[in-house]
Amino acid sequence: MKAIIYCRVSTNKKAQESSLDRQESELVELAKKKQMDIIKIISEQASGYEIEREGILQLLELFSAKQASCLLIQDETRLGRGNTKIALYHQLKKLNISVFTHSTDGELQLSEADSMVLDIVSIVEEYQRKIHNMKIRRGMKRAVENGYQPEKNLSNHNQSPGRTRLDFPLEQVIQLRQNKLTFDEITTVLNGLGFNISKATVHRRYQEFKQLETDSNKE
């Protein structure tokens, strides 16, 4: 099993450096005991209430890239405190990452309260996903009812999602606007077709087109 060690202290005082060294030493021993391969040791001095930590971003990137499958920390407070701790637990759970602590000499067991909060968050996320999909279906239905034919207009609609699909077809945005769809509805339609684009980007590109059209008419 490949593991990442994460050590944290809350202040920048030099006296805390020994605490970081101790955490690292103890977690290296824990990894050996559990027969884990350490791929990265991350140490930082930052508040546990702060979620935008360089060390946290590093470990999440590594986990997302599937370079490791478990996290070693001294105790649950080293990962974070308050809402930050819950948010990080939730993210690690979504990535299917096991968390081991030196304080328990094994896998972290969440408290009943923390488990309940995570269950609630998961339920809310599921309903948000359903609502988003519903908006996509509604937007697509309205677009088709207004004459939009994606199978004829999207030259790459049979391709698998990838970098080439990030550039969405502006001509389709123009057509959908002519069919009286809002930018929010246009965005949901494009998202449903595999174009990972935001409403702000759709709106900006459309306004750029309108400005170019205006400038051209003045010439």
Disulfide bonds with the S-S distance in Angstrom:
none
